[in-house]
Amino acid sequence: MTATYTFDIFSTLDGFANHEGDWGGYWGKQGPEFLAHRAAAYRDPLRMVLGANTYTSNAPFLAAGFDRSLFDGWITRMFDSPVTVLSSR
């Protein structure tokens, strides 16, 4: 069985991704090329593998009734994918 692993690292100098008001799209770096690249990366069936803290921080977006139209299509695709959570708990 062959698997392709894709990972993202989003980092800030202070360790926090704070932003006032509108999110601003990846610290102002979002554009059509970026969105096309992300859509291609998440086009095929996938399984998300997340740490417990990352899963917990994203869990509110998975709740029924949350307005997912706020997100780009590739993020919605990611949220709809099966998830494995790695935890020591």
N, C-alpha and C positions, 0 to 999 in steps of 0.2 A: 504494500500500500504506500503510495506517495502522497505527501502532504506539503503544502506550501504555507510557510509561516510569514505573516505580515505583521509588523509591529510599528507603533507610533510612539514617539517621544515628544511630548509637548512640555516645554520647560520655561521657567522664567528665572530671572536672577534672584528674586526674593522668595521663590518657592510658591508663589500664589499667582493665580490668574485673575486678579481683580480687574474689573472694568466698570466704569460708571455709565449708566444709561444703556443704550443699545450695545449689544455684544461686540459689534464691529468686525466680526469675521476674522478670527485667528489673528488678533492684534493688527488688523488692517491689511493682512496679506492675502485675503481671499479674493479671487478673481475667477474668470471663466476657465482658465487653464487649470487652476487648482481644483475647481469643482469637477471638471472633466476627468482629471487624474484620480480623484477620490471615487467618483462614480465607477470608473473602470476597476479600481482596486476592490470594490465591494460588489461587483456585478455577479460573480459566481457564488454558488452556495458556500456558506462559511459557518464556522462555529467560533464564537467569541470566547477567549480564555482571559478571565479577569481576576485580579486579586480581590480580596474581600472588601477593602476600603473603596476601590474603584467601583465595584458592583454596588455597594451601599450608596455611593454618591450619585449613581445613575438610576437607582431603583425608582425614584419619584417619576422619572420620564416613562417608565414602563407601566404605570398605573392606568387602569381603564379611565377614560374620560380626559386624559391629558391631551392638550392640543399639540399634536406633532407637526402641524403645518408651520410651526415656528422654526423648524429645523430644515436643513438641506436634505435632499432625497437620500443621499448616501448615509446620513446619520439615521434616518428612519429605517433604512434597510438593515443597518447594524443593530438597532434596537429590536427588530423583528427576528433576528437570528438566534439560534439556540446558544446558550451560555453555559460554560463550565466555570465555577468559581473555585479558586485555589485559596485555601485558608488553613491555618493551624488550629482553628477552633473546632 
